[in-house]
Amino acid sequence: MKIRIDVTEDDIKNGRRGHGEKCPVALACQRVNVKNFSSVEFGAVSFNDGKMISHSCEVQEFVQRFDSGKEVQPFSFELELP
């Protein structure tokens, strides 16, 4: 099952750089109650049951830009749930 994740301006404002559980993508996943969500890793979203799902290059680029202090914009992506 795929779900749409919307990373908002508030997620960006409240996100923490270099923190897989508090970055804007993680906050967006938490907001839509992704079941068993744990954190956002460099190339994947991890879940409490140990599963990891790769995410798109767009998400990777966003995380890299955000973590390095560069400007980022709100965006949306689809996440395939395990």
TAPE-V570465 format. One record per residue. N is the residue number from 1. PSI is psi as a letter, one per 20 degrees, with the letter a starting at -180 (none if undefined). OMEGA is omega in whole degrees, -180 to 180 (999 if undefined). NEAR is the number of other C-alpha atoms within 10 Angstrom. Layout:
BEGIN
n,psi,omega,near
N,PSI,OMEGA,NEAR
N,PSI,OMEGA,NEAR
END
This chain:
BEGIN
n,psi,omega,near
1,p,177,7
2,q,173,10
3,q,179,13
4,p,177,13
5,p,178,19
6,o,176,19
7,o,-173,20
8,r,175,17
9,h,177,14
10,h,177,12
11,g,180,19
12,g,-179,20
13,h,-175,10
14,i,-179,13
15,q,179,21
16,p,-180,17
17,p,175,17
18,j,-177,16
19,o,-174,14
20,i,179,20
21,i,-176,19
22,j,177,18
23,r,-178,22
24,h,180,28
25,g,178,28
26,g,179,24
27,h,179,24
28,g,178,22
29,g,179,23
30,h,-177,18
31,h,180,13
32,j,175,12
33,l,175,10
34,p,-175,16
35,p,177,12
36,j,180,15
37,p,177,20
38,f,-178,20
39,r,176,21
40,p,177,28
41,r,-176,19
42,g,-176,14
43,j,-174,16
44,r,170,16
45,p,180,22
46,q,-176,19
47,q,-178,18
48,h,-179,11
49,j,177,9
50,i,179,9
51,q,176,14
52,p,180,19
53,p,178,16
54,q,174,16
55,r,-172,18
56,r,175,14
57,h,179,10
58,g,178,12
59,g,178,20
60,g,-179,17
61,g,178,14
62,g,-178,20
63,g,179,24
64,g,-180,16
65,g,-179,14
66,g,-178,20
67,h,180,16
68,j,175,11
69,j,179,10
70,r,180,10
71,p,176,10
72,q,-179,14
73,q,174,10
74,q,177,14
75,r,179,14
76,q,175,14
77,r,177,16
78,p,179,14
79,p,177,18
80,o,-178,13
81,q,179,16
82,none,999,11
END
